[in-house]
Amino acid sequence: VESSLSREPGQGWRAAEPGTQTIRLIFDQSQEIKRISVAFEENDLLRTQEFVLRSSSNPGGPFREIVRQQWTFSPPGSVRENEEYRVDVLNVAVLELTIVPEISGGGARASLKSMRLS
């Protein structure tokens, strides 16, 4: 997952197995987040993905949904989803990204090209 969070361009991250995956960022000190950018890429499969971003001021929860988004990848035309959200989320101890790689089920694997926070 580290390569998708790095400022250096990289290959991103792809899950080892199919199905829903959750990436959880736990901060040593609470953060204020004003902008979240995510990028996903799929060059092989026609699929509809859903992702959800949530935050919590406590590592044990509860979590508050920030955004929920669906996107249909349709190679070779539509292969990259780039989203940028302006948010005002205070006192963030945990940021969670859950990716459902194919909302109708199947063997697709979750992936994340990049994620940036500011």
N, C-alpha and C positions, 0 to 999 in steps of 0.2 A: 504494500500500500504506500510505502514511503515515496516511491518514484512519482506517484500521482499527486503528492503533496509538495514536492520539491519545486523550487523556482526554476530549476534547470529543466529544459525540455526532455522528456523521457518517454518510455513506452507505456506508462500508466500501469494499471493493475487489472488482472483478470482472475476471477475465482477459480480455484482448483476443481470445484464440483458445481453441477447445476443447482439452481434454486435460489431462494431469497438469501441475501447477505446483508449484514449490518456492520458498518464501520463506525466505531465510536472513538471520538477524540476527547480525552480527559485532560483538562488543563490544571496545572499546578496552582495557578491563581485565577480567579474569576475574570472573564473577559467581557468586553463590550464589542459586539459585532455589528458593523454597519453595512457590510457588503459580503455576499457569498456568490462565488462563481463556480460552476461545475461544467465539465465537458465529458461527454460519453461518445464512444465511437464503435460502430459495428459494420464491418465490411463484408460479412458473409451471409447472415441470416435475416430474413424478413421476420420482424418481431415487434411487439408493442411492450415497452418497458414502462414501469412506474417507479418513481423514487419519492421518498419522503425525507425531509429534513426536520429534525426536532431538537429542542434544547431543554436543558434543565439547570437550575441553579444548585442542585444537589446531586452528587453522583448516584444516589439511589433512586432518583426520580422525585416527583412525577415529571413527565416530559410534556412540553408544549409544542404543538405542530407549528412549524414556520411556513412550510410550503409542501404541496403535493403536486406532482406533475407527471403526465403520461406523454410518451413520444413513440411514434412508429418509425422504426428503421426500415428502409426499403432499398437495399443495395441493388444496383450500383449508384442510384441517384441520391437518396437521403441516407447518408452514413454517419453524420456527426450531429450531435445535439449540444449546443452551447447555451447555457442559461446564466444570467446574471441578475441577482436579486438585491435590491436596496432594502435593508432591514434595519430595525432599531431594537436589538436584543441585548438587554443588560444582564449583568451578573451571571454569565454563562460558565458553568463548571464543566458541562458535558455537551458536546454537539454530536448528534447521531444522524448518520445517513443510512437509510435502508433502501436497498435496490431489489425490486422484483423484476428479474430480467425478461420474463415473458408472462404477461398477466393471464394468459390462457393455459399456463402450465408448460410442460415440455422440458426439453433438455438444454435450454439456453443457460449460459453462465454469465453472471453479473460482471461488469467491468466499469472502470472509472479511468478516464484519460487524465483528468486533472481536477483539483479542487483548490480554490484560493479563498482566504478569509482576510478581511480587513475591517 
